[in-house]
């Protein structure tokens, strides 16, 4: 699993560096932008949307979040803290607090010193909470990052249509 997420992270970095590739795979929804990701052999991997635009991703990959959906329909997430915020470790636990609900521990992997992934599948209750979220807080150890979000249902729906269009 760790190698898969490192490959996804590297593919995003390559995609950001190669404008024509990024344009071919670009997806967007209400200020969120991302990609339909493929393995090096061309097989579909997953769709990902980040809570910022591609130009903002190019400027800095820190202080952001991403949602993913794979070909099997599993929803996952990624959180990008500040540099040197994390120690690489597998596995680790990310605490997620949605709106005023109690924090929920989710298993994840710190794939770099700032980037943690929860490959999913997220359970139905967590996905439903994300769909209706107004604010989402992520904590790992003493590090916490908070986001104000809107129209998360549309973001999740866009990931589904991306998968439907690409996972053939």
N, C-alpha and C positions, 0 to 999 in steps of 0.2 A: 504494500500500500504506500509506504514511504516513497519508493522509487516512482510510482505513478504520479504522486503529487509533485515531486521534484520535476518530473517531465512536464506536467501541466504548467508549473511555475516558469520553467524555462521556455516552454512554447509561448506563453504570454509575453515574456521578455523579448523573444525573437519576433513575435507578432507586432509588438510595439515598435521594435526597431525597423521593421520592414513594412512601410506604409501600404504597398500594394496588397500584401498578404492580409494585413489588418483590415483593409477596406473590403476584401472579399468575404471575410468571416464576421464582420461587424454586426452586432445586434444592439438595439437600444430600446429603452422604455422610460419615459419621463425623467430624464436627467441621468439615468443609469445607463452605462454602456459596457459592452463586453464582446465576447466572441463565441462562435461555435468552434469548439476545439477538436482537433483531429490528431491521431497518432502519426508518427513519421511515415507510416505506410499508407496513410490516407483514411484509415478507419475512423469513424466518429468516436469521440471520447465523451464529451459533455458540453453543455452550454454554461456560460458563466456571465453574470452581470455584476458590475461593480457600482458602488454608490457615487460614482463620478464619471466624467467623460474621459474619452481616450486621451485628449490633450492633457488633462489633469493627471491621468495615469503616467503619461510620459514625463511630467514635471516631477512627480514623487509617488512612489508606491507605498507611502506610509500613512497611517491615520485613516484607514478606510476599511470597508467590509465588502465582501462579495457573496453572492448566492450562486449555487451550482445546481444543475440537474443532469443526471446521466441518462443513458439510453433506456435503462430499466425504470426510469421515473423517480429515482431516489434524489431527494433534495439534500444538499450539504451546504456548508458555509466556510468562508475564509475570513480571517481577521488579520489586519496588518497594523501592528503597533509601531512604535518608533524604533529606530535602529538600536541594537543591543539591549532590547527589552526582555528577550527570552533566551533561555538556554536550549539548544537543540536537544530534544529528548523524544523518545517514543515509547510508550504512549504518554499522554498528559491529559489533564482535565481542564476544560474551559468552562467557566461558569457564565451562564447566559441569563440575563434578567430582562424580561419583556414587559414594558409598561410598569405597572406596580405589582406584578406577580412576584412570587418568591424565585430566587435564582435556581436554575436547573443545571446540574453538572452534565456536560457532554464530553464524550471521549474524543480526543483530537491528537494531532501530531504537530510539534513545532518543527517546521521544515527549514527554518532559518532562524537568525537571531531576532526576527521581527514578525514572522509570518506563521500563523497557526491555521491548520485545516481541520475541519470536522467533515470527513468524507461522506457521512451519512450511511444509511438513510436516517434522516431526522424522523422522529415519531410523528404520527398524525396530530397529536395535541400541540407539539412544538410548531409544526408547519401552520396549523390553524392560528396559533398565537402570533406568529410572524406575519401572517396574512393580514391581521387586524392591528398590527403594532403601530404605535406612535413614537415610541422610543425603545431603543435596544442598547443594553449595556453588556459588555464582555469583560470578564476578569480572569486573569491567570496569575496565581501568586499574589503579589502586591500591586500588579499592573492592572489598570482599568481604563477602558475606552468607551465612550458613550456616543450614540448617534440619535439624532431626531430624524424620523423617517415618515413617509407619507405614501399612500397608495401602494402598499406592499403587495396587495392582491394582484394588481396589474403587473408588477415585477415577476411574481411567481407564475402568472398566466403567460407572460412573454417567454419565460424559460421553457414552459411546456410547449408552446408553439415552435420554439427553436428546435427542441428535441424532435417534435413531430416532423418538422421539415428536413432534419438532417440525419436522423437515425434510421435510415432505410436499409 
